[in-house]
């Protein structure tokens, strides 16, 4: 296990990492996130203070959605620490239901969530095509 610490993610870190890693807008299922700086989250910093991971979420009432969870290095248990921290933080804010959206070809993510007690609730056939179309439209491109 690596040394480090979990701490609240500054808005500018959330914004920077999500823009760099995913681009905008971020589309998760039917939700569109245009401004990552409005999300809340946690970062994992290594012993030197460098950010090694991020979990970002959105809360609506007693429900929340993990918008992104990023371990910048695989195999160091950073993702698990981030998810544990997010679950605890969200519980303390009265969240009773947590949703995560991933693609069906992301077997590593699916396995990660299933091992941690999450369950597959819905499969959206053609979901990635809809996401690509929405991103394309958001960028001002016109489909043919």
Phi and psi in radians as a Rosetta constraint file:
Dihedral C 1 N 2 CA 2 C 2 CIRCULARHARMONIC -1.545 0.35
Dihedral N 2 CA 2 C 2 N 3 CIRCULARHARMONIC 2.622 0.35
Dihedral C 2 N 3 CA 3 C 3 CIRCULARHARMONIC -1.368 0.35
Dihedral N 3 CA 3 C 3 N 4 CIRCULARHARMONIC 2.576 0.35
Dihedral C 3 N 4 CA 4 C 4 CIRCULARHARMONIC 2.847 0.35
Dihedral N 4 CA 4 C 4 N 5 CIRCULARHARMONIC -2.936 0.35
Dihedral C 4 N 5 CA 5 C 5 CIRCULARHARMONIC -2.605 0.35
Dihedral N 5 CA 5 C 5 N 6 CIRCULARHARMONIC 2.669 0.35
Dihedral C 5 N 6 CA 6 C 6 CIRCULARHARMONIC -1.752 0.35
Dihedral N 6 CA 6 C 6 N 7 CIRCULARHARMONIC 2.352 0.35
Dihedral C 6 N 7 CA 7 C 7 CIRCULARHARMONIC -2.633 0.35
Dihedral N 7 CA 7 C 7 N 8 CIRCULARHARMONIC 2.818 0.35
Dihedral C 7 N 8 CA 8 C 8 CIRCULARHARMONIC -1.000 0.35
Dihedral N 8 CA 8 C 8 N 9 CIRCULARHARMONIC 2.449 0.35
Dihedral C 8 N 9 CA 9 C 9 CIRCULARHARMONIC -1.504 0.35
Dihedral N 9 CA 9 C 9 N 10 CIRCULARHARMONIC 2.164 0.35
Dihedral C 9 N 10 CA 10 C 10 CIRCULARHARMONIC -1.110 0.35
Dihedral N 10 CA 10 C 10 N 11 CIRCULARHARMONIC 2.533 0.35
Dihedral C 10 N 11 CA 11 C 11 CIRCULARHARMONIC -0.951 0.35
Dihedral N 11 CA 11 C 11 N 12 CIRCULARHARMONIC -0.666 0.35
Dihedral C 11 N 12 CA 12 C 12 CIRCULARHARMONIC -1.203 0.35
Dihedral N 12 CA 12 C 12 N 13 CIRCULARHARMONIC -0.523 0.35
Dihedral C 12 N 13 CA 13 C 13 CIRCULARHARMONIC -1.246 0.35
Dihedral N 13 CA 13 C 13 N 14 CIRCULARHARMONIC -0.762 0.35
Dihedral C 13 N 14 CA 14 C 14 CIRCULARHARMONIC -1.018 0.35
Dihedral N 14 CA 14 C 14 N 15 CIRCULARHARMONIC -0.863 0.35
Dihedral C 14 N 15 CA 15 C 15 CIRCULARHARMONIC -1.025 0.35
Dihedral N 15 CA 15 C 15 N 16 CIRCULARHARMONIC -0.872 0.35
Dihedral C 15 N 16 CA 16 C 16 CIRCULARHARMONIC -1.085 0.35
Dihedral N 16 CA 16 C 16 N 17 CIRCULARHARMONIC -0.884 0.35
Dihedral C 16 N 17 CA 17 C 17 CIRCULARHARMONIC -1.118 0.35
Dihedral N 17 CA 17 C 17 N 18 CIRCULARHARMONIC -0.752 0.35
Dihedral C 17 N 18 CA 18 C 18 CIRCULARHARMONIC -1.226 0.35
Dihedral N 18 CA 18 C 18 N 19 CIRCULARHARMONIC -0.651 0.35
Dihedral C 18 N 19 CA 19 C 19 CIRCULARHARMONIC -1.117 0.35
Dihedral N 19 CA 19 C 19 N 20 CIRCULARHARMONIC -0.772 0.35
Dihedral C 19 N 20 CA 20 C 20 CIRCULARHARMONIC -1.164 0.35
Dihedral N 20 CA 20 C 20 N 21 CIRCULARHARMONIC -0.762 0.35
Dihedral C 20 N 21 CA 21 C 21 CIRCULARHARMONIC -1.479 0.35
Dihedral N 21 CA 21 C 21 N 22 CIRCULARHARMONIC -0.526 0.35
Dihedral C 21 N 22 CA 22 C 22 CIRCULARHARMONIC -2.148 0.35
Dihedral N 22 CA 22 C 22 N 23 CIRCULARHARMONIC -0.492 0.35
Dihedral C 22 N 23 CA 23 C 23 CIRCULARHARMONIC 1.358 0.35
Dihedral N 23 CA 23 C 23 N 24 CIRCULARHARMONIC 2.999 0.35
Dihedral C 23 N 24 CA 24 C 24 CIRCULARHARMONIC -2.115 0.35
Dihedral N 24 CA 24 C 24 N 25 CIRCULARHARMONIC 2.664 0.35
Dihedral C 24 N 25 CA 25 C 25 CIRCULARHARMONIC -1.326 0.35
Dihedral N 25 CA 25 C 25 N 26 CIRCULARHARMONIC 2.805 0.35
Dihedral C 25 N 26 CA 26 C 26 CIRCULARHARMONIC -1.577 0.35
Dihedral N 26 CA 26 C 26 N 27 CIRCULARHARMONIC 2.192 0.35
Dihedral C 26 N 27 CA 27 C 27 CIRCULARHARMONIC -2.061 0.35
Dihedral N 27 CA 27 C 27 N 28 CIRCULARHARMONIC 2.122 0.35
Dihedral C 27 N 28 CA 28 C 28 CIRCULARHARMONIC -2.193 0.35
Dihedral N 28 CA 28 C 28 N 29 CIRCULARHARMONIC 1.851 0.35
Dihedral C 28 N 29 CA 29 C 29 CIRCULARHARMONIC 1.103 0.35
Dihedral N 29 CA 29 C 29 N 30 CIRCULARHARMONIC -2.109 0.35
Dihedral C 29 N 30 CA 30 C 30 CIRCULARHARMONIC -1.663 0.35
Dihedral N 30 CA 30 C 30 N 31 CIRCULARHARMONIC -0.044 0.35
Dihedral C 30 N 31 CA 31 C 31 CIRCULARHARMONIC -1.702 0.35
Dihedral N 31 CA 31 C 31 N 32 CIRCULARHARMONIC 2.515 0.35
Dihedral C 31 N 32 CA 32 C 32 CIRCULARHARMONIC -2.117 0.35
Dihedral N 32 CA 32 C 32 N 33 CIRCULARHARMONIC 2.236 0.35
Dihedral C 32 N 33 CA 33 C 33 CIRCULARHARMONIC -1.972 0.35
Dihedral N 33 CA 33 C 33 N 34 CIRCULARHARMONIC 1.870 0.35
Dihedral C 33 N 34 CA 34 C 34 CIRCULARHARMONIC -1.511 0.35
Dihedral N 34 CA 34 C 34 N 35 CIRCULARHARMONIC -0.538 0.35
Dihedral C 34 N 35 CA 35 C 35 CIRCULARHARMONIC -2.200 0.35
Dihedral N 35 CA 35 C 35 N 36 CIRCULARHARMONIC 1.613 0.35
Dihedral C 35 N 36 CA 36 C 36 CIRCULARHARMONIC -1.036 0.35
Dihedral N 36 CA 36 C 36 N 37 CIRCULARHARMONIC -0.433 0.35
Dihedral C 36 N 37 CA 37 C 37 CIRCULARHARMONIC -1.152 0.35
Dihedral N 37 CA 37 C 37 N 38 CIRCULARHARMONIC -0.278 0.35
Dihedral C 37 N 38 CA 38 C 38 CIRCULARHARMONIC -1.442 0.35
Dihedral N 38 CA 38 C 38 N 39 CIRCULARHARMONIC -0.179 0.35
Dihedral C 38 N 39 CA 39 C 39 CIRCULARHARMONIC -1.409 0.35
Dihedral N 39 CA 39 C 39 N 40 CIRCULARHARMONIC 2.786 0.35
Dihedral C 39 N 40 CA 40 C 40 CIRCULARHARMONIC -1.880 0.35
Dihedral N 40 CA 40 C 40 N 41 CIRCULARHARMONIC 2.847 0.35
Dihedral C 40 N 41 CA 41 C 41 CIRCULARHARMONIC 3.121 0.35
Dihedral N 41 CA 41 C 41 N 42 CIRCULARHARMONIC -2.993 0.35
Dihedral C 41 N 42 CA 42 C 42 CIRCULARHARMONIC -2.324 0.35
Dihedral N 42 CA 42 C 42 N 43 CIRCULARHARMONIC 2.620 0.35
Dihedral C 42 N 43 CA 43 C 43 CIRCULARHARMONIC -2.074 0.35
Dihedral N 43 CA 43 C 43 N 44 CIRCULARHARMONIC 2.669 0.35
Dihedral C 43 N 44 CA 44 C 44 CIRCULARHARMONIC -1.853 0.35
Dihedral N 44 CA 44 C 44 N 45 CIRCULARHARMONIC 2.125 0.35
Dihedral C 44 N 45 CA 45 C 45 CIRCULARHARMONIC -1.899 0.35
Dihedral N 45 CA 45 C 45 N 46 CIRCULARHARMONIC 2.440 0.35
Dihedral C 45 N 46 CA 46 C 46 CIRCULARHARMONIC -1.329 0.35
Dihedral N 46 CA 46 C 46 N 47 CIRCULARHARMONIC 3.140 0.35
Dihedral C 46 N 47 CA 47 C 47 CIRCULARHARMONIC -1.034 0.35
Dihedral N 47 CA 47 C 47 N 48 CIRCULARHARMONIC -0.463 0.35
Dihedral C 47 N 48 CA 48 C 48 CIRCULARHARMONIC -1.504 0.35
Dihedral N 48 CA 48 C 48 N 49 CIRCULARHARMONIC -0.096 0.35
Dihedral C 48 N 49 CA 49 C 49 CIRCULARHARMONIC 1.650 0.35
Dihedral N 49 CA 49 C 49 N 50 CIRCULARHARMONIC 0.015 0.35
Dihedral C 49 N 50 CA 50 C 50 CIRCULARHARMONIC -1.365 0.35
Dihedral N 50 CA 50 C 50 N 51 CIRCULARHARMONIC 2.435 0.35
Dihedral C 50 N 51 CA 51 C 51 CIRCULARHARMONIC -1.192 0.35
Dihedral N 51 CA 51 C 51 N 52 CIRCULARHARMONIC 2.188 0.35
Dihedral C 51 N 52 CA 52 C 52 CIRCULARHARMONIC -2.045 0.35
Dihedral N 52 CA 52 C 52 N 53 CIRCULARHARMONIC -0.051 0.35
Dihedral C 52 N 53 CA 53 C 53 CIRCULARHARMONIC -3.018 0.35
Dihedral N 53 CA 53 C 53 N 54 CIRCULARHARMONIC 2.787 0.35
Dihedral C 53 N 54 CA 54 C 54 CIRCULARHARMONIC -2.554 0.35
Dihedral N 54 CA 54 C 54 N 55 CIRCULARHARMONIC 2.438 0.35
Dihedral C 54 N 55 CA 55 C 55 CIRCULARHARMONIC -2.196 0.35
Dihedral N 55 CA 55 C 55 N 56 CIRCULARHARMONIC 2.272 0.35
Dihedral C 55 N 56 CA 56 C 56 CIRCULARHARMONIC -2.196 0.35
Dihedral N 56 CA 56 C 56 N 57 CIRCULARHARMONIC 2.496 0.35
Dihedral C 56 N 57 CA 57 C 57 CIRCULARHARMONIC -2.472 0.35
Dihedral N 57 CA 57 C 57 N 58 CIRCULARHARMONIC 2.901 0.35
Dihedral C 57 N 58 CA 58 C 58 CIRCULARHARMONIC -2.232 0.35
Dihedral N 58 CA 58 C 58 N 59 CIRCULARHARMONIC 2.393 0.35
Dihedral C 58 N 59 CA 59 C 59 CIRCULARHARMONIC -2.009 0.35
Dihedral N 59 CA 59 C 59 N 60 CIRCULARHARMONIC 2.358 0.35
Dihedral C 59 N 60 CA 60 C 60 CIRCULARHARMONIC -2.311 0.35
Dihedral N 60 CA 60 C 60 N 61 CIRCULARHARMONIC 1.813 0.35
Dihedral C 60 N 61 CA 61 C 61 CIRCULARHARMONIC 1.122 0.35
Dihedral N 61 CA 61 C 61 N 62 CIRCULARHARMONIC -2.178 0.35
Dihedral C 61 N 62 CA 62 C 62 CIRCULARHARMONIC -1.707 0.35
Dihedral N 62 CA 62 C 62 N 63 CIRCULARHARMONIC 0.296 0.35
Dihedral C 62 N 63 CA 63 C 63 CIRCULARHARMONIC -2.150 0.35
Dihedral N 63 CA 63 C 63 N 64 CIRCULARHARMONIC 2.605 0.35
Dihedral C 63 N 64 CA 64 C 64 CIRCULARHARMONIC -2.441 0.35
Dihedral N 64 CA 64 C 64 N 65 CIRCULARHARMONIC 2.801 0.35
Dihedral C 64 N 65 CA 65 C 65 CIRCULARHARMONIC -2.264 0.35
Dihedral N 65 CA 65 C 65 N 66 CIRCULARHARMONIC 2.291 0.35
Dihedral C 65 N 66 CA 66 C 66 CIRCULARHARMONIC -1.335 0.35
Dihedral N 66 CA 66 C 66 N 67 CIRCULARHARMONIC 1.986 0.35
Dihedral C 66 N 67 CA 67 C 67 CIRCULARHARMONIC -1.420 0.35
Dihedral N 67 CA 67 C 67 N 68 CIRCULARHARMONIC -0.646 0.35
Dihedral C 67 N 68 CA 68 C 68 CIRCULARHARMONIC -2.764 0.35
Dihedral N 68 CA 68 C 68 N 69 CIRCULARHARMONIC 2.494 0.35
Dihedral C 68 N 69 CA 69 C 69 CIRCULARHARMONIC -2.343 0.35
Dihedral N 69 CA 69 C 69 N 70 CIRCULARHARMONIC 2.133 0.35
Dihedral C 69 N 70 CA 70 C 70 CIRCULARHARMONIC -2.263 0.35
Dihedral N 70 CA 70 C 70 N 71 CIRCULARHARMONIC 2.052 0.35
Dihedral C 70 N 71 CA 71 C 71 CIRCULARHARMONIC -1.771 0.35
Dihedral N 71 CA 71 C 71 N 72 CIRCULARHARMONIC 2.034 0.35
Dihedral C 71 N 72 CA 72 C 72 CIRCULARHARMONIC -1.245 0.35
Dihedral N 72 CA 72 C 72 N 73 CIRCULARHARMONIC -0.345 0.35
Dihedral C 72 N 73 CA 73 C 73 CIRCULARHARMONIC -2.224 0.35
Dihedral N 73 CA 73 C 73 N 74 CIRCULARHARMONIC 2.230 0.35
Dihedral C 73 N 74 CA 74 C 74 CIRCULARHARMONIC -1.390 0.35
Dihedral N 74 CA 74 C 74 N 75 CIRCULARHARMONIC 2.696 0.35
Dihedral C 74 N 75 CA 75 C 75 CIRCULARHARMONIC 1.406 0.35
Dihedral N 75 CA 75 C 75 N 76 CIRCULARHARMONIC 0.198 0.35
Dihedral C 75 N 76 CA 76 C 76 CIRCULARHARMONIC -1.955 0.35
Dihedral N 76 CA 76 C 76 N 77 CIRCULARHARMONIC 0.183 0.35
Dihedral C 76 N 77 CA 77 C 77 CIRCULARHARMONIC 1.163 0.35
Dihedral N 77 CA 77 C 77 N 78 CIRCULARHARMONIC 0.341 0.35
Dihedral C 77 N 78 CA 78 C 78 CIRCULARHARMONIC -1.207 0.35
Dihedral N 78 CA 78 C 78 N 79 CIRCULARHARMONIC -0.754 0.35
Dihedral C 78 N 79 CA 79 C 79 CIRCULARHARMONIC -1.024 0.35
Dihedral N 79 CA 79 C 79 N 80 CIRCULARHARMONIC -0.757 0.35
Dihedral C 79 N 80 CA 80 C 80 CIRCULARHARMONIC -1.116 0.35
Dihedral N 80 CA 80 C 80 N 81 CIRCULARHARMONIC -0.714 0.35
Dihedral C 80 N 81 CA 81 C 81 CIRCULARHARMONIC -1.143 0.35
Dihedral N 81 CA 81 C 81 N 82 CIRCULARHARMONIC -0.719 0.35
Dihedral C 81 N 82 CA 82 C 82 CIRCULARHARMONIC -1.094 0.35
Dihedral N 82 CA 82 C 82 N 83 CIRCULARHARMONIC -0.793 0.35
Dihedral C 82 N 83 CA 83 C 83 CIRCULARHARMONIC -1.154 0.35
Dihedral N 83 CA 83 C 83 N 84 CIRCULARHARMONIC -0.741 0.35
Dihedral C 83 N 84 CA 84 C 84 CIRCULARHARMONIC -1.013 0.35
Dihedral N 84 CA 84 C 84 N 85 CIRCULARHARMONIC -0.793 0.35
Dihedral C 84 N 85 CA 85 C 85 CIRCULARHARMONIC -1.114 0.35
Dihedral N 85 CA 85 C 85 N 86 CIRCULARHARMONIC -0.729 0.35
Dihedral C 85 N 86 CA 86 C 86 CIRCULARHARMONIC -1.114 0.35
Dihedral N 86 CA 86 C 86 N 87 CIRCULARHARMONIC -0.793 0.35
Dihedral C 86 N 87 CA 87 C 87 CIRCULARHARMONIC -1.034 0.35
Dihedral N 87 CA 87 C 87 N 88 CIRCULARHARMONIC -0.770 0.35
Dihedral C 87 N 88 CA 88 C 88 CIRCULARHARMONIC -1.129 0.35
Dihedral N 88 CA 88 C 88 N 89 CIRCULARHARMONIC -0.786 0.35
Dihedral C 88 N 89 CA 89 C 89 CIRCULARHARMONIC -1.100 0.35
Dihedral N 89 CA 89 C 89 N 90 CIRCULARHARMONIC -0.734 0.35
Dihedral C 89 N 90 CA 90 C 90 CIRCULARHARMONIC -1.213 0.35
Dihedral N 90 CA 90 C 90 N 91 CIRCULARHARMONIC -0.696 0.35
Dihedral C 90 N 91 CA 91 C 91 CIRCULARHARMONIC -1.013 0.35
Dihedral N 91 CA 91 C 91 N 92 CIRCULARHARMONIC -0.758 0.35
Dihedral C 91 N 92 CA 92 C 92 CIRCULARHARMONIC -1.152 0.35
Dihedral N 92 CA 92 C 92 N 93 CIRCULARHARMONIC -0.320 0.35
Dihedral C 92 N 93 CA 93 C 93 CIRCULARHARMONIC -1.696 0.35
Dihedral N 93 CA 93 C 93 N 94 CIRCULARHARMONIC 0.171 0.35
Dihedral C 93 N 94 CA 94 C 94 CIRCULARHARMONIC 1.505 0.35
Dihedral N 94 CA 94 C 94 N 95 CIRCULARHARMONIC 0.183 0.35
Dihedral C 94 N 95 CA 95 C 95 CIRCULARHARMONIC -1.284 0.35
Dihedral N 95 CA 95 C 95 N 96 CIRCULARHARMONIC 2.283 0.35
Dihedral C 95 N 96 CA 96 C 96 CIRCULARHARMONIC -1.940 0.35
Dihedral N 96 CA 96 C 96 N 97 CIRCULARHARMONIC -0.287 0.35
Dihedral C 96 N 97 CA 97 C 97 CIRCULARHARMONIC -2.396 0.35
Dihedral N 97 CA 97 C 97 N 98 CIRCULARHARMONIC 2.258 0.35
Dihedral C 97 N 98 CA 98 C 98 CIRCULARHARMONIC -2.079 0.35
Dihedral N 98 CA 98 C 98 N 99 CIRCULARHARMONIC 2.279 0.35
Dihedral C 98 N 99 CA 99 C 99 CIRCULARHARMONIC -2.007 0.35
Dihedral N 99 CA 99 C 99 N 100 CIRCULARHARMONIC 2.483 0.35
Dihedral C 99 N 100 CA 100 C 100 CIRCULARHARMONIC -2.312 0.35
Dihedral N 100 CA 100 C 100 N 101 CIRCULARHARMONIC 2.376 0.35
Dihedral C 100 N 101 CA 101 C 101 CIRCULARHARMONIC -2.039 0.35
Dihedral N 101 CA 101 C 101 N 102 CIRCULARHARMONIC 2.283 0.35
Dihedral C 101 N 102 CA 102 C 102 CIRCULARHARMONIC -2.501 0.35
Dihedral N 102 CA 102 C 102 N 103 CIRCULARHARMONIC 2.965 0.35
Dihedral C 102 N 103 CA 103 C 103 CIRCULARHARMONIC -1.508 0.35
Dihedral N 103 CA 103 C 103 N 104 CIRCULARHARMONIC 2.649 0.35
Dihedral C 103 N 104 CA 104 C 104 CIRCULARHARMONIC -1.247 0.35
Dihedral N 104 CA 104 C 104 N 105 CIRCULARHARMONIC -0.209 0.35
Dihedral C 104 N 105 CA 105 C 105 CIRCULARHARMONIC -1.644 0.35
Dihedral N 105 CA 105 C 105 N 106 CIRCULARHARMONIC -0.015 0.35
Dihedral C 105 N 106 CA 106 C 106 CIRCULARHARMONIC -1.573 0.35
Dihedral N 106 CA 106 C 106 N 107 CIRCULARHARMONIC 1.307 0.35
Dihedral C 106 N 107 CA 107 C 107 CIRCULARHARMONIC -1.116 0.35
Dihedral N 107 CA 107 C 107 N 108 CIRCULARHARMONIC -0.576 0.35
Dihedral C 107 N 108 CA 108 C 108 CIRCULARHARMONIC -1.079 0.35
Dihedral N 108 CA 108 C 108 N 109 CIRCULARHARMONIC -0.798 0.35
Dihedral C 108 N 109 CA 109 C 109 CIRCULARHARMONIC -1.170 0.35
Dihedral N 109 CA 109 C 109 N 110 CIRCULARHARMONIC -0.786 0.35
Dihedral C 109 N 110 CA 110 C 110 CIRCULARHARMONIC -1.013 0.35
Dihedral N 110 CA 110 C 110 N 111 CIRCULARHARMONIC -0.795 0.35
Dihedral C 110 N 111 CA 111 C 111 CIRCULARHARMONIC -1.080 0.35
Dihedral N 111 CA 111 C 111 N 112 CIRCULARHARMONIC -0.756 0.35
Dihedral C 111 N 112 CA 112 C 112 CIRCULARHARMONIC -0.992 0.35
Dihedral N 112 CA 112 C 112 N 113 CIRCULARHARMONIC -0.890 0.35
Dihedral C 112 N 113 CA 113 C 113 CIRCULARHARMONIC -1.204 0.35
Dihedral N 113 CA 113 C 113 N 114 CIRCULARHARMONIC -0.703 0.35
Dihedral C 113 N 114 CA 114 C 114 CIRCULARHARMONIC -1.117 0.35
Dihedral N 114 CA 114 C 114 N 115 CIRCULARHARMONIC -0.715 0.35
Dihedral C 114 N 115 CA 115 C 115 CIRCULARHARMONIC -1.072 0.35
Dihedral N 115 CA 115 C 115 N 116 CIRCULARHARMONIC -0.477 0.35
Dihedral C 115 N 116 CA 116 C 116 CIRCULARHARMONIC -1.657 0.35
Dihedral N 116 CA 116 C 116 N 117 CIRCULARHARMONIC 0.199 0.35
Dihedral C 116 N 117 CA 117 C 117 CIRCULARHARMONIC 1.653 0.35
Dihedral N 117 CA 117 C 117 N 118 CIRCULARHARMONIC 0.027 0.35
Dihedral C 117 N 118 CA 118 C 118 CIRCULARHARMONIC -1.328 0.35
Dihedral N 118 CA 118 C 118 N 119 CIRCULARHARMONIC 2.790 0.35
Dihedral C 118 N 119 CA 119 C 119 CIRCULARHARMONIC -2.285 0.35
Dihedral N 119 CA 119 C 119 N 120 CIRCULARHARMONIC 2.611 0.35
Dihedral C 119 N 120 CA 120 C 120 CIRCULARHARMONIC -1.327 0.35
Dihedral N 120 CA 120 C 120 N 121 CIRCULARHARMONIC 2.096 0.35
Dihedral C 120 N 121 CA 121 C 121 CIRCULARHARMONIC -1.823 0.35
Dihedral N 121 CA 121 C 121 N 122 CIRCULARHARMONIC -0.618 0.35
Dihedral C 121 N 122 CA 122 C 122 CIRCULARHARMONIC -2.607 0.35
Dihedral N 122 CA 122 C 122 N 123 CIRCULARHARMONIC 2.530 0.35
Dihedral C 122 N 123 CA 123 C 123 CIRCULARHARMONIC -2.142 0.35
Dihedral N 123 CA 123 C 123 N 124 CIRCULARHARMONIC 2.142 0.35
Dihedral C 123 N 124 CA 124 C 124 CIRCULARHARMONIC -1.757 0.35
Dihedral N 124 CA 124 C 124 N 125 CIRCULARHARMONIC 1.777 0.35
Dihedral C 124 N 125 CA 125 C 125 CIRCULARHARMONIC -1.142 0.35
Dihedral N 125 CA 125 C 125 N 126 CIRCULARHARMONIC 2.329 0.35
Dihedral C 125 N 126 CA 126 C 126 CIRCULARHARMONIC 1.304 0.35
Dihedral N 126 CA 126 C 126 N 127 CIRCULARHARMONIC 0.242 0.35
Dihedral C 126 N 127 CA 127 C 127 CIRCULARHARMONIC -1.058 0.35
Dihedral N 127 CA 127 C 127 N 128 CIRCULARHARMONIC -0.741 0.35
Dihedral C 127 N 128 CA 128 C 128 CIRCULARHARMONIC -1.172 0.35
Dihedral N 128 CA 128 C 128 N 129 CIRCULARHARMONIC -0.584 0.35
Dihedral C 128 N 129 CA 129 C 129 CIRCULARHARMONIC -1.118 0.35
Dihedral N 129 CA 129 C 129 N 130 CIRCULARHARMONIC -0.700 0.35
Dihedral C 129 N 130 CA 130 C 130 CIRCULARHARMONIC -1.135 0.35
Dihedral N 130 CA 130 C 130 N 131 CIRCULARHARMONIC -0.697 0.35
Dihedral C 130 N 131 CA 131 C 131 CIRCULARHARMONIC -1.091 0.35
Dihedral N 131 CA 131 C 131 N 132 CIRCULARHARMONIC -0.811 0.35
Dihedral C 131 N 132 CA 132 C 132 CIRCULARHARMONIC -1.060 0.35
Dihedral N 132 CA 132 C 132 N 133 CIRCULARHARMONIC -0.741 0.35
Dihedral C 132 N 133 CA 133 C 133 CIRCULARHARMONIC -1.097 0.35
Dihedral N 133 CA 133 C 133 N 134 CIRCULARHARMONIC -0.736 0.35
Dihedral C 133 N 134 CA 134 C 134 CIRCULARHARMONIC -1.169 0.35
Dihedral N 134 CA 134 C 134 N 135 CIRCULARHARMONIC -0.703 0.35
Dihedral C 134 N 135 CA 135 C 135 CIRCULARHARMONIC -1.118 0.35
Dihedral N 135 CA 135 C 135 N 136 CIRCULARHARMONIC -0.754 0.35
Dihedral C 135 N 136 CA 136 C 136 CIRCULARHARMONIC -1.045 0.35
Dihedral N 136 CA 136 C 136 N 137 CIRCULARHARMONIC -0.794 0.35
Dihedral C 136 N 137 CA 137 C 137 CIRCULARHARMONIC -1.135 0.35
Dihedral N 137 CA 137 C 137 N 138 CIRCULARHARMONIC -0.701 0.35
Dihedral C 137 N 138 CA 138 C 138 CIRCULARHARMONIC -1.136 0.35
Dihedral N 138 CA 138 C 138 N 139 CIRCULARHARMONIC -0.492 0.35
Dihedral C 138 N 139 CA 139 C 139 CIRCULARHARMONIC -1.451 0.35
Dihedral N 139 CA 139 C 139 N 140 CIRCULARHARMONIC -0.020 0.35
Dihedral C 139 N 140 CA 140 C 140 CIRCULARHARMONIC 1.540 0.35
Dihedral N 140 CA 140 C 140 N 141 CIRCULARHARMONIC 0.208 0.35
Dihedral C 140 N 141 CA 141 C 141 CIRCULARHARMONIC -1.496 0.35
Dihedral N 141 CA 141 C 141 N 142 CIRCULARHARMONIC 2.564 0.35
Dihedral C 141 N 142 CA 142 C 142 CIRCULARHARMONIC -1.870 0.35
Dihedral N 142 CA 142 C 142 N 143 CIRCULARHARMONIC 2.250 0.35
Dihedral C 142 N 143 CA 143 C 143 CIRCULARHARMONIC -1.294 0.35
Dihedral N 143 CA 143 C 143 N 144 CIRCULARHARMONIC 2.726 0.35
